[in-house]
Amino acid sequence: MRLGLAAINSLCQRLDRPQARVPSVLLAGTNGKGSTAATLSAIATCAGLRSGLYTSPHLVRVTERVRIEEVDVTDGELDEALTRVFRASDEAPGIPVTYFEAMTAAAFLLFADRRLDLAILEVGLGGRFDATNIASPELSVVTSVSLDHTEELGNTIGAIAREKAGIFRRGKPALVESPLEEALQSFREAAAASGALLHEMRAEVTLEAEEPSLRETRFRLRTPRRAYELATPLLGAHQAWNAATAVRSAELLPTSLEINAAAVARGVSAVRWPGRLEQLVVRGHPVLLDGCHNPDGAGSLARFLAETGLKADLIFGAMADKDIESMAAALFGTVGEIRLVPISSPRSETPVELQRRVAPWRSDAIESGSLGKALEEFLSRPGEKPIIVAGSLYLVGQARALLAGGQIGEGRP
């Protein structure tokens, strides 16, 4: 990881500034930015716009990170773009680039080469120093602020909000969605300093979500432009806010990218965003995959379970640098049996350490040697008790590859 724009700026100069050749939207936030970006992409496509979506991380295949008109780019397309990126970085004097910088530059190239109408860019970390921030967005969006990545972004809500507000641009709309006054105050100060046109979701819209279900999330939304009755396949009350933020984002795009109400409704209902309360059925068991990789995400999952009354066993894994204690405090009381598993990453917390760290909340949580072993244990039991795989998005990606790929059971949506 490297926070800073010098390398990506120099690299994209050599590539003839592809980030400036397509109108863009930047989306930052602790949680919800990916769901919001994916929903906005679906809305844009349903409106007839040729749009691109850049997100991270991927779950199974790296090509998931770059979509054009709702279709992942091919291996060949990404390979060709990365070849150009590395050729430019290798020119003298060399520009060493990180994985994320190389992928970001490749996405810029792919979108520019296709002459898209709109590029929707999910910020990787923070905002101000993220590689995506060399774009010149027509709209900047911040979906949420909570305490995550505090070593890089600061240890207060206000400090983290200021980092995320680094994506604001003079004379351009900046849409923020937060109930926290400390975050809002930072956004207001940043907008005043940068000359951005601030829009606060909770001051501008009213949202009424119906009771959460295991099929979809229905909600009514009133914005300064119109009233909507919408349904998203993404589950949980928090997804109603993410979808609403995408709708308001669509309304704030330049008039040349006008999007009508029918396209909004179709896009919200058509969004595809795997690994976020995604449901599979494996050997008769409902299996939910949820990348709730921080305390706020764990809290959203816990509220969904409480509101739907779903009784499920949990397979959990997380990176060692995460606030695992707070995640356990939020989530573990709402589930049945718990298995703690490692992730295929050098940053993974070990099951032994997981057990020690979560013991105050669930001393009966059991170590399991692998994700596959834990899945086999729960899936081999009679009955149809639901199973949740939650924690790191990397764990969710590994579970999705095992289940949807037929390596364990035969998962189907």
N, C-alpha and C positions, 0 to 999 in steps of 0.2 A: 504494500500500500504506500502511495505517495500523494499527499495532499498538496496541490499547487498546480498552476496553469502554465508554467514556463515551457515544459516539455511538450504538452499537447498543443500549445499555441505554435511553437516552432515547427512541430511535425505537420500540422495542418496548413501552415504557410507553404511548406514544400509541396503539399498536395493541392494547392490552389484553392484553399479555404472552402472545402465542401460544406462546412457547417453553415456558411452564409448563403448558400444557393437554394435552400428550401425554408419557407416559413416554419417556425417551430413553436412548441409549447414545452416548457420545463416544469417538471413536477418533483417536488421534494417532500419530505415528511418522515417522521419516525415509523409510522404505520399507515397503511392505506394508499400509499402513492402508486404502487403497482396495480392494485385493483382499479383505482381511479384512472390511471393511464390506459389500462386495457379497455375500460368502459368507454372512455373518450375515443379511443381508436375505433371501437365497434360503431359508435355513433357516427364518426366521420365517414367510415366506409359505407354505412347505410344511407348517408346523405349524398353519396356519389363522389366523394372526394378520394383522391388517390393518396392514401396516408401511410406513413411508416411508424412503427412502434419499436422503441429501443428500451429494454428492461434488463434487470439483473437481480439475483443470479439466475441461471437456468436450473431446471430440475433434473433433466436427463441428458439432453443434447444441447450443445452450445448454440446451435442454430436457433433455438427458442428465443434467444435474446434479440433477434432482429426479425420483425415481421413487416411485410409489405402487403397492404390490402388484406390484412388478417391471415396471411399465409407465411409461415416461417421461410426464411431464405434457404436455399439449398446448400449442401456442403460445398459444391463447386463455386457458387456465388460468393460465399464467405471466404473460401480459400483464395480466390482471385483478389478480393478486396484486401485481405491481410497481406498477400504477397506485395501489393503496391505499398501498403503501410510500412512493411519491413524494409522494402527497397528504399523508401524515403528516409527511414530512420537510420539506415546504414550509410547514407551519403556522408562524406566528410564535411564538417566534423560530425561524428555520430551523435544521435540523440537516443540514449537509452530510454525505453518506454516500458511501463508496467503492462500487465495483462489487461487491466481495465482501460488504460489509455489506448492500447492497440485495438481493442474491441470497439471503443467509442469512435476512434478515427475510421475504422472499417464501416461502422454504421453510417457515419456521415457520408462516406463515399457511396455506399449503396443507395442511400436516399437521394443524393445529388445526381447520380448517374441515371436514376429512373425519373428524374424531374418531377418529384412528387409535389402534391399541393400542400402537404402538411407533414411535419415530423414531430412525433410525440416522444419526448425524451425523459425517461425516469432518471433522476439524480441518484448516483450510487451512494454517496455518504455526505451528509451535511448539505452543502450548497455552494458556498462562496468559493471553495478551492476544489470542487469536484470537476473532473475532466469535461463533463457535459456543459459546464458553465461558460465555455468559450462560444457557445451558440448565442445568437441575438434573438431571444424569444419574443413573439408577439404577445404572449401571455405567460405569466409565472404563477404557479400554484403550490401552496404548502398545505398538505392534508392533515397533519397532526404534529404535535411536539410532545415528547416525553423523554425521560432520562435514559438514553442509550448512547453508546459510543462516547461516553463522557470524557475519556482520555484525549480524544481527538477534538471534540466539539465544545467541551466545557461542562461543568458539573451543576449548572442551574438551568431551569427552563428558559429563563431570559437569554442566557448565553447561547443555548442551542438554537433558540428562535432567531437570534441575530445571525448565526451562521447560515441557517436555511434562507433567511431573507437576503442573502448575498446573490440570489438569482433574480431579484427585482431589477427592473429596467426603467429608466426615465421615460415618462410619457406613455408607458404601457401598463395595462391592468395587471394587478397582482391579487390573486384570490387566496384567502387563508381560511382554514377551517379548524378552529380550536375553541374549546370552552374555557380555556385558562387565561385569566386576565394578565398574568405575567407574560405569557407568550404574545398576547394581542398588543400589549404595550410596546414590546420590542418591535413587532411588525409595524406599528404606527410610526415609531421613531425612524425605523429603517425606510419606510415609504416616504416620510417627509424629507429625509436626507438624500434619497436617491431620485426623488421626483416621480416615483411610481404612483399609479392610481389604485389605491387600496380598496378592495372589496372584502368585507367580512361576511362569511357565509351565514353565521347565526344572527347577524343583524339584518340580512337581506332576504332570507328565505324562511319559510315555515315547513316543517316536515312532520308527517304523522306516519309512523310505520305500523303495519298490522302485526299481530302476534307472530313471532318467528315460527317457521315450519321447516320440515326436512325436505321440502320440494323447491321453494323459492322464497324471496323476500319481496313482499308487496308494500308499497308506500304511496302516499299522496304528497305532492310537493307543490308549493307555490313560490314562484320567483318574481322579481320585478317585471318579468316579461309575460308570464302566463302560468296557468295551473296545469298540473300533470297528474295522472294516475298511472303508476309504473310498476313493473315487476322485474327483478333481476334474478338470474339463477344462482348468484352468489349468496350464501346463507349467512344470516345473523343481522341483528339490528345495525351493527357497525357498517355493514355493507350498504344499507340504505343511505347512510351519510356519504359513503364513498361514491355511490352512484349519483346522488344528488350533487356532489361536488363536480363530477364529470358533466352533468347536465348544465350546471351554471357555467362551467368552463366553456362548453360549446356555445353558450349564449354570448360569452365575452370575446369570442374570436372575431377577427376583422370581418367587416360586412362582406368582403369579397368571398368569404368562406361561410356564407349564410347556411344555417342548418335548421330545417323546419321541425315542427313538433312530431310529425310522423316518423322522421328519421331518428329522433331522440328515443321514442318509444321502442322502435325496432332495435336500435343499437343497445339500449339498456337490457333488453331481453335476450340479446344474442351474444353478449360478452362471453369470452372464453378465458379463464384465468385459473389454471390447474393448481392444486396443492393448497388451496385456501378453503377449508371445509369442503373439500371435494369428496364425493361419495363414490365408492365402488361396492360391488357385492362379490364376495369371495366365499365359496363353499357355503352359501346361504347366510353368511355373516355380513351385515353392513360394516364397511370399513371407511372411516373418515380420515382424511389426510389434511393436516392443518399446520402450516409453517408459522406458528405463534412463537417467534424467536425472541421475545422480550416480555417484560411483565404486563404491559398494556395488551399485547396480543394474547397472552395467557388469560388475562381478565376477560377479554372479549369471548374467548372460547368457553370459559366458565359460565358467563352469563347466558350464552347460547344453550349450553347443556341444562342450566337451571330453568330457563324459560320454556324449553321444549320438553323437559322431563326425561331426557334421554339418559339411560343408565348404561354406561360403557366401561370397558377396561381400557387401560392406557399403556401405550409403549412410548417412552420418552427418551430423548437424547438432546444434548445441547453442547455448544462450544464452551470451553473452559472459561473464557473471558466474559461470559454472559452472567446476568444477575439471576442465577438459578434459584437462589433462595426465595426471591420475590415471585418468581414464576411458580414455584411449588406452593407458596402461600396462597396465590390466587387460584390455582387450578386443582391441586391434588385432592382437596376435600370434596370435589364434585364428581369423582370417578370411582370405579370399583378397584379391581386389582391393578397393580402398577409393575411394569417391567422396565428396567433402566438399561439402555443399550449404548454402545459406542457408535461413533460416526466415522466413516472412512475419510478422515481428515486429520492432519497433524495437530489441529487446533481443538480436536474433540476432547471433552471431559471423559474420563474413564468411568465405567460403571461403579467401581469402588468409590471414587471421589463423589460421584453423583449421589450414591447412597448416603455418604456422610453428610453431604450438604443439604439433602432434603429430609433427613431424619426428623428434625423438629416438627415437620408437618405430616410425614407419613413414614413412620419407622418400619412399616411392613412392606415398603417398596423393595423389590427383589432385583438383584443384578442378573442380567442375562448376557451371555457371551457374545451374542450378535443379534442384529435386527431379524435375520432370517429365522433364528432359533425362537425368538419371542413370538414372531408371527405364526410359526408352525404350532407352537404351544397353544395359543389362543384359538387358532382356526381348527385345530383337531378336536376341540371340545364339542359335545353335542349341543344342539339348540342353535339359536340365531342371535346370540348376544352381540351387540355392537362392539367394535374395536376402534380406538382412536390412535393414530400415529401422529405425534405432535412434538413440537420443539423446533429444532433447526430446520430451515428449508432444505439443507443438504440431506438430512435424514428423510424428509418427506420425498425428495427426489429419488433417493435410494429405494424407499418403499414403493414408490410409483413404478419404478423400473422392475422391481421384483413381482409386483402384483399385476399390473397392467400388461407386463411382458410375458406373463404366464409362467415365470420361474417358480412362483409359489401360488398354488391354486390357479384360478383363472378369473382375474378381475374384470368386471364390466361396469360401465357407468349405470 
